[in-house]
């Protein structure tokens, strides 16, 4: 068994959730890969570029994808396009409808300024500081569907108090995908207060 963990937006392989699951899988002698999804170039981050990183990491080896937030959305996109290598998915607050919701989170005048100047300052949790992010993320994302239509067995965790990705997105997705099991927790977007309960469910799902 091999797990590829995809971290969230403006995060890193050193995130608390990534390291928690790395330790737990390692205890079971399960191989885990956690790629840096921006490839070291956060300013030019795009969906296409991140999927290329996932492709290089997965290669031709059958894998289980585990993704948080934007990493969950990327996991779904990749699984749909590579059913022969992605066996199962574990998604935490997956950022479904990312292209549409990302544009909606900014006023039109801010988007126009971002487009005109080419970049905007956003907080990067991995670096713990503000970094430039290019407008290419917005443009590139429009080429992708809001909800991937993968068919592999999947487990979705979502906090009912999530202010970033509404739990209703996962509820709607699960209703339309019979191979998906949705587990809801009394938690927020990060889900860091329910790591052990999630791990118990993950073990039952995989074994």
C-alpha positions in Angstrom: 0.0 0.0 0.0 1.2 3.5 -0.9 -0.3 6.8 0.2 0.3 10.2 -1.5 -0.8 13.1 0.7 -1.7 16.4 -0.9 -1.5 19.4 1.4 -3.9 22.4 1.2 -3.5 25.9 -0.3 -0.5 27.9 0.9 0.5 25.0 3.1 3.4 22.5 3.0 4.4 18.9 3.7 5.3 20.1 7.2 1.6 20.9 8.1 0.3 19.4 11.3 -2.2 17.1 9.5 0.4 15.9 7.0 2.9 15.0 9.7 0.2 13.4 11.9 -0.8 11.0 9.1 2.8 10.4 8.1 3.6 9.2 11.6 0.5 7.0 11.7 1.0 5.3 8.3 4.7 4.9 9.1 3.9 3.0 12.2 2.0 0.5 10.0 5.0 0.3 7.5 2.9 2.0 4.8 4.9 4.2 2.4 3.9 7.9 2.3 4.8 10.6 -0.2 4.1 14.3 0.6 5.1 16.4 -2.4 5.5 20.2 -2.2 2.7 21.1 -4.5 4.0 24.5 -5.6 7.2 22.9 -6.7 9.1 25.7 -4.8 7.5 28.4 -6.9 4.4 29.6 -5.0 4.1 32.8 -7.0 3.3 30.8 -10.2 1.0 28.3 -8.5 -1.7 26.9 -10.8 -4.0 23.9 -10.8 -2.2 22.5 -13.9 1.2 22.9 -12.2 0.1 21.1 -9.1 -1.5 18.2 -11.0 1.9 17.9 -12.8 3.6 17.5 -9.4 1.0 14.9 -8.4 1.6 13.0 -11.7 5.4 12.9 -11.1 4.9 11.7 -7.5 2.3 9.0 -8.3 3.9 7.9 -11.6 2.7 4.4 -12.6 2.5 3.1 -9.0 -1.0 2.3 -7.7 -1.7 4.8 -4.9 -4.2 6.0 -2.4 -4.6 9.8 -2.5 -5.2 11.7 0.7 -5.9 15.4 0.3 -6.7 18.4 2.5 -8.9 21.3 1.2 -7.3 22.3 -2.2 -5.3 19.1 -2.0 -8.6 17.2 -1.7 -9.9 19.0 -4.8 -6.7 18.1 -6.7 -7.0 14.5 -5.5 -10.4 14.3 -7.1 -9.3 15.9 -10.3 -6.3 13.5 -10.6 -8.3 10.4 -9.7 -10.9 11.1 -12.4 -8.1 11.4 -15.0 -6.1 8.4 -13.7 -8.5 5.7 -12.6 -5.8 3.0 -13.4 -3.4 4.3 -10.7 -5.6 5.8 -8.0 -7.2 3.1 -5.9 -9.0 5.0 -3.2 -9.3 8.6 -1.9 -9.4 10.1 1.5 -10.5 13.8 1.4 -10.6 16.3 4.2 -12.8 19.4 3.6 -12.2 19.1 -0.2 -12.4 22.5 -1.9 -15.0 21.5 -4.5 -16.2 24.3 -6.8 -12.7 25.9 -6.3 -12.7 27.8 -9.6 -16.1 29.5 -9.0 -15.7 30.1 -5.2 -12.2 31.5 -5.5 -13.4 34.2 -7.9 -16.4 34.9 -5.7 -14.2 35.5 -2.5 -12.8 38.7 -4.0 -14.6 41.9 -5.0 -14.5 42.5 -8.7 -12.3 45.6 -8.3 -9.7 43.5 -6.3 -9.7 40.8 -9.0 -9.2 43.5 -11.7 -6.3 45.0 -9.7 -4.8 41.5 -9.3 -5.2 40.8 -13.0 -3.6 44.1 -14.0 -0.7 44.0 -11.6 -0.2 40.2 -12.1 0.1 39.2 -8.5 -1.4 39.7 -5.0 -0.1 39.2 -1.5 -1.5 36.2 0.4 -0.5 34.6 3.7 1.4 31.4 3.2 1.0 29.1 6.3 4.0 27.0 5.4 6.4 30.0 5.3 4.4 31.9 7.9 4.6 35.1 6.0 2.9 36.9 3.1 4.0 35.8 -0.4 3.2 37.0 -3.9 0.6 34.8 -5.8 0.2 35.3 -9.5 -3.1 35.8 -11.2 -2.4 32.7 -13.3 -4.0 30.6 -10.6 -7.4 32.3 -11.3 -7.0 32.0 -15.1 -5.8 28.5 -15.1 -8.5 27.2 -12.7 -11.2 28.2 -15.1 -10.2 25.2 -17.3 -11.2 22.7 -14.6 -14.5 21.4 -13.5 -15.8 22.4 -10.1 -16.6 18.9 -9.0 -14.4 16.0 -10.2 -16.4 12.9 -11.3 -14.2 10.1 -10.0 -15.6 6.7 -9.3 -13.2 5.1 -6.9 -14.2 4.4 -3.3 -13.7 7.5 -1.3 -13.9 8.8 2.3 -14.7 12.4 2.9 -14.2 14.1 6.3 -15.8 17.5 6.8 -16.4 19.8 9.7 -20.0 21.1 10.1 -18.7 24.5 11.3 -16.3 24.9 8.3 -16.2 28.6 7.4 -13.9 28.1 4.4 -15.5 25.2 2.4 -19.2 24.8 3.3 -20.1 21.2 4.4 -23.0 21.3 2.0 -20.6 21.0 -0.9 -19.4 17.6 0.4 -23.0 16.6 1.2 -24.1 17.3 -2.3 -21.1 15.5 -3.8 -21.7 12.4 -1.6 -25.4 12.2 -2.6 -24.3 12.0 -6.3 -21.5 9.5 -5.8 -22.5 6.2 -4.2 -18.9 5.1 -3.7 -18.3 8.1 -1.4 -18.7 7.8 2.4 -19.1 11.2 4.1 -18.2 11.6 7.8 -19.1 14.8 9.5 -17.5 16.2 12.7 -18.3 19.0 15.0 -15.2 20.8 13.9 -14.0 23.6 11.5 -12.0 23.6 8.4 -8.6 22.4 9.7 -10.0 19.3 11.5 -6.9 19.3 13.7 -9.1 18.7 16.8 -10.4 15.4 15.4 -7.2 13.8 14.1 -7.5 10.6 16.2 -11.1 10.0 15.3 -10.4 10.5 11.6 -7.5 8.0 11.9 -9.7 5.4 13.4 -12.1 5.7 10.4 -9.2 5.7 7.9 -7.9 2.4 9.2 -11.3 0.8 8.8 -11.7 2.3 5.4 -8.3 1.0 4.2 -8.2 -2.4 6.0 
